[in-house]
Amino acid sequence: MATIHNSAGADYAFLEGGRAFSAGVIALPGFEIVRARFARALPIAEGFEAIGAHLRERHRPLTALCAAELRSPEPVGLAGFGEFNAGWVEVLERWGLYRNELNPVARSNVCPVHDAPAQPVFHAFSYTVPTGAAHAGFLTTSDHAADAPGPRSFVIAGYAEWEQGTPFPDGIVAYRDTSPAGLARKAAFVLDGLQRNTAALGGDWNAVTAVQVYSAHDIGALVPGQFAPRGLARLGIDWHVCRPPVEGLEFEIDVRCVRRELVID
């Protein structure tokens, strides 16, 4: 079972994943998670600068960064994915996020089928703020305090149909099968993994506020059998016509419980 660790700033906990990203994050008592989406996607280096400026304006340290949503030009092999991750890790280490060689930041990194970027870009990011904080007029009193009825906020990283540590690509669920039955197997595996990670973090699955599905394949037929029984259809499913970042994968999902969301320039 994966291990939970506190972040460097002790404002959120994370479920241990790989060196490139954690499996998910949850706010610790006294904090909540805010999600900010860029109105215009920014190249990675420029995005990090904008995130740093946004955090400073809100009197938050760089270590408050807890999740990232990226877009890349096209899927690559495992080697190419590793090359990208090396540069990503370097920045997070410089920001002081790593503790004991562990990456606390959850991540989704997918490849749009339409209007793909020419280089990897930031789509959105999440960070912690003190509960009840009012920064620049866009936050109101939170119901995420430890003694409040509302659930703790969390973000579960993108989960695809391959279990890390199993052979690749042979370990991909329903490998090369994009029939309705194959996609159903993939969706079931991914959703099981997301529910497992949510429970491991201590999150409340019934409190999920958004579900994002990344696939180039039509997901409509999966709603009655896979999403509705897990209570997700009521939210409205956010389908991004994207492929996962590694060649051979077809299906990825992330979920979150976040009450404060912004769109920033």
Secondary structure by P-SEA (a helix, b strand, c coil): cbbbbbccccccccccccccccccccccccbbbbbbbbcccccaaaaaaaaaaaaaaaccccccccbbbbbccccccaaaaaaaaaaaaaaaaaacccccccccccbbbbbbcccccccccccccccccccccccccccccccccccccccccccccccccccccccccccccccccccaaaaaaaaaaaaaaaaaaaaaacccccccccccccccccccccccccccccccccccccccccccccccccbbbbbbbcccccccc
